[in-house]
Amino acid sequence: MTSANNPPRVAITIGLCFLVALLEGLDLQAAGIAAQGMASAFGLDKLQMGWVFSAGILGLLPGALVGGWLADRLGRKRILIGSVALFGLFSLATAHAWSLPSLLLARLLTGVGLGAALPNLIALTSEAAGQRLRGSAVSLMYCGVPLGAALAASIGIAGYSGDWQRVFHVGGVGPLLILPLLALYLPESGQFRATAQADDAPSLRRELFGQGATWLLWLSYFFTLMVVYILINWLPSLLIGQGFSSRDASWVMFVLQIGAAIGTLVLGQVLERLPAGATTALVYLGILAALAGLGLASTLPGMLVAGFFAGFFATGGQGVLYALAPHFYPVRMRATGVGAAVAVGRLGAMSGPLVAGQMLALGAGSAGVLLASAPGVVIAALALFRLIGRRPA
């Protein structure tokens, strides 16, 4: 019996993967929430903070590549458990950093764990749900990421952003506490167990690089994640620079992540019901409109509305990409293919905060940083238009 025909097994897999995604989202948002406290504690300027943000994202790159590759050989469950342990331990290490180099190292290794977890979450969820429910299942699992980020934002709203270590303590203890649940109750992918895992690296490389879908996925991932991570990492600081209070900025980030969770669920359903072109147009026109709103809004209510729709379309669009990717790769290389796409997306995610930090250091305003993201959004949209035209029936 396949896991797709075993509802309790599917529910357990999605539930546990959702829980890991929740904790991953908390850690990904933690640096943005703690930015002001970290900058004050270590005497960091905007450019140095850009490096702190990007160190964690840099770790996501080798984590996604190696985590996906190992999962296709050793199993999704085993690599996921190791990944969760890694990002839990080094989130705690972030809270106890004593200098800028130790802070950068802790964020880098946290990112390795986070990066290795995501392709395994996608592979486990998609293979448990089966072809028919794959898009909805991955979207449901991935909405844990923005909900976890909303939890991090709520820590800022509660007034703990000055005590910047608090959010990293939560983000470190949580993953370590769920390790026994994963070890005892998370099923290994039935499709993985049923597939012969021959280690034919040259054949896998040909299969990965020899199809146009790979390159189109990479383009869409790169530029979409560039925008998402500018918002995650820099938006709180940009809002404070515009005169909003730290509490106001935390509320905007909270609303953004609630919008992201709703958008991930809604757009995952839209992808399976509306024409592909309509879905793409909706996502990327929505991103452009939300960026313009964030750049031009001058009041807190306007910023809250713009933040909600930025999360809805930017992170929701990212969820659409994650739901699409497993369709284009067979089981024996699915985690490798998804991991490679995620890794390329992390390059965009890493470059976004660095570019934004450099622009701010040169005197560009908040509106300039946000509106400068528009060309990348257009490129991602064009690549996705082409990609979903090839989507398997």
C-alpha positions as CSV (number, residue, x, y, z in Angstrom):
1,M,0.0,0.0,0.0
2,T,1.4,3.4,-1.0
3,S,1.4,6.2,1.5
4,A,-1.0,8.2,-0.9
5,N,-3.6,5.4,-0.1
6,N,-2.9,5.5,3.6
7,P,-4.5,8.7,5.0
8,P,-3.1,8.4,8.6
9,R,0.4,8.0,7.2
10,V,0.0,11.1,4.9
11,A,-1.4,13.2,7.8
12,I,1.4,12.3,10.1
13,T,4.0,13.1,7.4
14,I,2.4,16.4,6.6
15,G,1.9,17.3,10.2
16,L,5.5,16.6,11.3
17,C,6.9,18.3,8.2
18,F,4.7,21.3,8.9
19,L,6.1,21.5,12.4
20,V,9.7,21.5,11.1
21,A,8.7,24.2,8.6
22,L,7.2,26.3,11.4
23,L,10.5,26.2,13.3
24,E,12.4,26.9,10.1
25,G,10.3,30.0,9.4
26,L,10.9,31.2,12.9
27,D,14.6,31.1,12.5
28,L,14.6,32.6,9.0
29,Q,12.7,35.6,10.4
30,A,14.6,35.8,13.7
31,A,17.6,37.8,12.3
32,G,15.3,40.5,11.0
33,I,13.4,40.7,14.2
34,A,16.6,40.8,16.3
35,A,18.5,43.1,13.9
36,Q,18.3,46.3,16.0
37,G,19.4,44.5,19.1
38,M,22.2,42.7,17.4
39,A,23.4,45.9,15.7
40,S,23.4,47.7,19.1
41,A,25.1,44.8,21.0
42,F,27.9,44.4,18.5
43,G,28.2,48.0,17.1
44,L,27.3,47.0,13.6
45,D,26.5,49.3,10.7
46,K,24.0,48.6,7.9
47,L,26.6,47.0,5.6
48,Q,27.8,44.7,8.4
49,M,24.2,43.8,9.2
50,G,23.8,42.9,5.6
51,W,26.6,40.4,6.0
52,V,25.0,38.9,9.1
53,F,21.7,38.4,7.1
54,S,23.6,36.9,4.2
55,A,25.8,34.6,6.3
56,G,22.7,32.6,7.2
57,I,21.5,32.6,3.7
58,L,24.9,31.5,2.4
59,G,24.7,28.4,4.6
60,L,21.4,27.5,2.9
61,L,23.2,27.0,-0.4
62,P,25.5,24.1,0.4
63,G,22.9,22.8,2.8
64,A,20.2,22.5,0.1
65,L,22.7,20.9,-2.4
66,V,24.2,18.4,0.0
67,G,21.0,17.7,1.9
68,G,19.1,16.9,-1.3
69,W,22.0,14.8,-2.7
70,L,22.3,12.8,0.5
71,A,18.6,12.3,0.8
72,D,18.4,10.5,-2.6
73,R,21.1,8.1,-1.3
74,L,20.5,7.7,2.5
75,G,16.8,8.5,2.9
76,R,14.8,11.7,3.4
77,K,14.0,11.0,7.1
78,R,17.6,10.4,8.2
79,I,18.9,13.6,6.6
80,L,15.9,15.7,7.8
81,I,16.6,14.7,11.5
82,G,20.3,15.6,11.1
83,S,19.3,18.9,9.6
84,V,16.9,19.8,12.4
85,A,19.5,19.0,15.0
86,L,22.0,21.2,13.2
87,F,19.9,24.3,12.9
88,G,18.6,24.0,16.4
89,L,22.1,23.8,17.9
90,F,23.5,26.7,16.0
91,S,20.4,28.9,16.6
92,L,21.3,28.5,20.3
93,A,24.9,29.3,19.4
94,T,23.8,32.5,17.7
95,A,22.3,33.7,21.0
96,H,25.6,33.2,22.7
97,A,27.9,34.7,20.1
98,W,30.6,37.0,21.6
99,S,31.9,38.8,18.5
100,L,31.0,39.5,14.9
101,P,33.0,36.5,13.5
102,S,31.4,34.1,15.9
103,L,28.0,35.6,15.0
104,L,28.7,35.1,11.3
105,L,29.8,31.5,11.9
106,A,26.8,30.6,13.9
107,R,24.4,32.1,11.3
108,L,26.3,30.3,8.5
109,L,26.0,26.8,10.2
110,T,22.4,27.5,11.1
111,G,21.8,28.1,7.5
112,V,23.4,24.8,6.5
113,G,20.9,23.0,8.7
114,L,17.9,25.0,7.4
115,G,19.0,24.6,3.8
116,A,19.3,20.8,4.1
117,A,15.9,20.5,5.7
118,L,13.8,22.1,3.0
119,P,14.3,19.7,0.0
120,N,13.6,16.8,2.4
121,L,10.4,18.4,3.6
122,I,9.3,18.9,0.0
123,A,10.3,15.4,-1.0
124,L,8.7,13.7,2.0
125,T,5.4,15.7,1.7
126,S,5.1,15.3,-2.1
127,E,5.9,11.6,-2.1
128,A,3.5,10.9,0.8
129,A,0.6,12.7,-0.9
130,G,1.1,11.3,-4.4
131,Q,0.7,13.0,-7.7
132,R,-3.0,14.1,-7.4
133,L,-2.6,15.9,-4.1
134,R,1.1,16.9,-4.4
135,G,0.5,20.7,-4.9
136,S,-2.0,21.1,-2.1
137,A,0.1,19.0,0.3
138,V,3.3,20.9,-0.3
139,S,1.5,24.2,0.0
140,L,-0.1,23.1,3.3
141,M,3.3,22.0,4.7
142,Y,5.1,25.1,3.5
143,C,2.6,27.5,5.0
144,G,4.4,26.5,8.3
145,V,7.3,28.7,7.2
146,P,5.4,32.0,7.2
147,L,3.5,31.0,10.3
148,G,6.8,30.4,12.1
149,A,8.0,33.8,10.9
150,A,4.8,35.3,12.3
151,L,5.6,33.7,15.6
152,A,9.1,35.4,15.5
153,A,7.4,38.7,14.7
154,S,5.0,38.2,17.7
155,I,8.1,38.0,19.9
156,G,9.0,41.4,18.7
157,I,5.5,42.7,19.2
158,A,5.6,41.4,22.8
159,G,8.5,43.7,23.4
160,Y,11.4,41.2,23.4
161,S,13.2,42.6,20.3
162,G,15.6,44.5,22.5
163,D,16.5,41.2,24.2
164,W,17.7,40.0,20.9
165,Q,18.8,36.6,22.2
166,R,15.2,35.6,23.1
167,V,14.1,34.7,19.6
168,F,17.2,32.6,19.0
169,H,16.6,30.7,22.2
170,V,13.1,29.8,21.1
171,G,14.4,28.9,17.6
172,G,17.1,26.6,19.1
173,V,15.2,24.8,21.8
174,G,12.1,24.0,19.6
175,P,13.9,21.9,17.0
176,L,15.8,20.0,19.6
177,L,12.5,19.1,21.4
178,I,10.9,17.7,18.3
179,L,13.8,15.4,17.3
180,P,12.3,12.4,19.3
181,L,8.9,12.9,17.5
182,L,10.6,12.8,14.1
183,A,12.7,9.7,15.0
184,L,9.7,7.8,16.4
185,Y,6.8,8.8,14.2
186,L,7.9,10.3,10.9
187,P,7.6,7.6,8.1
188,E,10.3,7.3,5.5
189,S,9.1,8.0,2.0
190,G,7.5,4.8,0.5
191,Q,8.5,5.9,-3.0
192,F,12.1,6.2,-1.8
193,R,12.1,2.8,-0.3
194,A,10.6,1.2,-3.4
195,T,13.1,2.8,-5.8
196,A,16.5,1.4,-6.5
197,Q,19.0,4.0,-5.5
198,A,21.8,3.4,-7.9
199,D,24.6,5.9,-7.5
200,D,24.9,6.9,-11.2
201,A,26.2,10.5,-10.8
202,P,27.0,11.2,-14.5
203,S,23.5,10.1,-15.5
204,L,21.9,12.2,-12.8
205,R,23.8,15.2,-13.9
206,R,22.7,14.8,-17.5
207,E,19.1,14.3,-16.4
208,L,19.3,17.4,-14.1
209,F,21.0,19.8,-16.5
210,G,19.7,18.4,-19.8
211,Q,16.2,19.7,-19.5
212,G,14.9,23.2,-19.9
213,A,12.7,23.0,-16.9
214,T,15.8,23.0,-14.6
215,W,17.1,26.3,-16.0
216,L,13.6,27.9,-15.9
217,L,13.1,26.8,-12.3
218,W,16.4,28.2,-11.3
219,L,15.6,31.6,-12.9
220,S,12.3,31.8,-11.1
221,Y,13.7,30.6,-7.8
222,F,16.7,33.1,-7.9
223,F,14.7,36.3,-8.5
224,T,11.6,35.4,-6.4
225,L,13.7,34.5,-3.4
226,M,15.8,37.7,-3.9
227,V,12.6,39.7,-3.3
228,V,11.3,37.6,-0.4
229,Y,14.6,37.8,1.5
230,I,14.9,41.6,1.1
231,L,11.5,41.8,2.7
232,I,12.3,39.2,5.5
233,N,15.6,40.7,6.5
234,W,15.5,44.4,5.7
235,L,11.8,45.5,6.0
236,P,11.9,46.0,9.8
237,S,14.9,48.2,9.6
238,L,13.5,50.1,6.5
239,L,10.3,50.8,8.4
240,I,12.2,52.1,11.5
241,G,14.2,54.3,9.1
242,Q,11.0,55.7,7.8
243,G,10.0,56.8,11.3
244,F,7.9,53.8,12.4
245,S,8.5,52.4,15.9
246,S,10.1,49.0,16.5
247,R,6.7,47.7,17.6
248,D,5.0,49.1,14.5
249,A,7.6,47.3,12.4
250,S,7.0,44.0,14.2
251,W,3.2,44.4,13.5
252,V,3.9,44.9,9.8
253,M,6.1,41.8,9.8
254,F,3.5,39.8,11.6
255,V,0.8,40.8,9.1
256,L,3.2,40.1,6.2
257,Q,3.7,36.5,7.5
258,I,0.0,36.0,8.1
259,G,-0.5,37.1,4.5
260,A,2.2,34.7,3.4
261,A,0.6,31.7,5.2
262,I,-2.8,32.5,3.6
263,G,-1.2,33.2,0.2
264,T,0.7,29.9,0.3
265,L,-2.5,28.0,0.9
266,V,-4.7,29.9,-1.5
267,L,-2.2,30.1,-4.4
268,G,-1.5,26.4,-4.0
269,Q,-5.2,25.7,-4.7
270,V,-5.3,28.4,-7.5
271,L,-2.4,26.6,-9.2
272,E,-4.5,23.4,-9.5
273,R,-7.7,25.2,-10.6
274,L,-7.0,28.2,-12.8
275,P,-5.1,28.3,-16.1
276,A,-1.3,28.4,-15.6
277,G,-0.9,31.8,-17.2
278,A,-3.6,33.4,-15.0
279,T,-1.8,32.0,-11.9
280,T,1.5,33.5,-13.0
281,A,0.0,36.8,-13.9
282,L,-1.8,37.0,-10.5
283,V,1.3,36.2,-8.5
284,Y,3.8,38.5,-10.1
285,L,1.5,41.5,-10.7
286,G,0.5,41.1,-7.0
287,I,4.2,41.2,-6.0
288,L,4.8,44.3,-8.1
289,A,1.8,46.1,-6.6
290,A,2.7,45.1,-3.1
291,L,6.3,46.4,-3.5
292,A,5.0,49.7,-4.8
293,G,2.6,49.9,-1.8
294,L,5.4,49.2,0.7
295,G,7.6,51.9,-0.9
296,L,4.9,54.5,-1.1
297,A,2.8,54.0,2.1
298,S,3.3,56.6,4.7
299,T,0.9,55.5,7.4
300,L,0.7,52.4,9.6
301,P,-2.6,51.2,8.2
302,G,-1.4,51.6,4.6
303,M,1.8,49.8,5.5
304,L,-0.1,46.9,7.1
305,V,-2.3,46.4,4.0
306,A,0.8,46.5,1.7
307,G,2.7,44.2,4.1
308,F,-0.2,41.7,4.0
309,F,-0.3,41.5,0.2
310,A,3.5,41.5,0.0
311,G,3.5,38.3,2.1
312,F,0.5,36.9,0.2
313,F,2.0,37.2,-3.2
314,A,5.8,37.0,-2.6
315,T,5.9,34.1,-0.2
316,G,2.8,32.6,-1.7
317,G,4.5,32.7,-5.1
318,Q,7.5,31.0,-3.5
319,G,5.2,28.2,-2.3
320,V,3.9,27.8,-5.8
321,L,7.5,27.2,-7.0
322,Y,8.1,24.6,-4.3
323,A,4.9,22.8,-5.2
324,L,5.8,22.8,-8.9
325,A,9.4,21.5,-8.6
326,P,8.7,17.9,-7.7
327,H,6.7,17.4,-10.9
328,F,9.7,17.7,-13.1
329,Y,12.0,15.1,-11.5
330,P,11.7,11.3,-11.0
331,V,11.8,9.8,-7.5
332,R,15.5,8.7,-7.7
333,M,16.7,12.3,-8.2
334,R,13.7,14.3,-6.8
335,A,15.5,15.6,-3.7
336,T,18.6,16.3,-5.7
337,G,16.6,18.3,-8.3
338,V,14.6,20.2,-5.7
339,G,17.7,20.8,-3.6
340,A,19.6,22.2,-6.6
341,A,16.7,24.6,-7.4
342,V,16.4,25.6,-3.7
343,A,20.2,26.3,-3.7
344,V,20.0,28.5,-6.7
345,G,17.2,30.3,-5.1
346,R,19.4,30.8,-2.0
347,L,21.9,32.6,-4.2
348,G,19.2,35.1,-5.0
349,A,18.2,35.2,-1.3
350,M,21.8,35.9,-0.3
351,S,22.3,38.6,-2.9
352,G,19.1,40.4,-2.0
353,P,20.1,41.6,1.5
354,L,23.6,42.4,0.3
355,V,22.4,44.6,-2.5
356,A,19.8,46.2,-0.3
357,G,22.5,46.9,2.4
358,Q,24.9,48.4,-0.2
359,M,22.1,50.6,-1.6
360,L,21.2,51.9,1.9
361,A,24.9,52.5,2.7
362,L,25.0,54.7,-0.4
363,G,22.0,56.7,0.6
364,A,19.1,55.1,-1.3
365,G,15.8,55.3,0.5
366,S,13.4,52.6,1.4
367,A,11.3,53.2,-1.7
368,G,14.3,53.0,-3.9
369,V,15.4,49.6,-2.5
370,L,11.9,48.1,-2.8
371,L,11.2,49.5,-6.3
372,A,14.6,48.4,-7.5
373,S,13.4,44.8,-7.1
374,A,10.9,45.2,-9.9
375,P,13.1,44.0,-12.8
376,G,13.9,40.8,-11.0
377,V,10.2,40.1,-10.5
378,V,9.6,40.5,-14.2
379,I,12.4,38.1,-15.1
380,A,11.0,35.5,-12.6
381,A,7.5,35.9,-14.0
382,L,8.7,35.4,-17.6
383,A,10.6,32.2,-16.6
384,L,7.6,30.9,-14.7
385,F,5.3,31.6,-17.7
386,R,7.6,29.4,-19.8
387,L,8.0,26.7,-17.1
388,I,4.3,26.1,-16.3
389,G,3.6,25.7,-20.0
390,R,5.7,22.5,-19.7
391,R,3.9,21.3,-16.5
392,P,3.1,17.6,-16.7
393,A,-0.6,16.7,-17.0
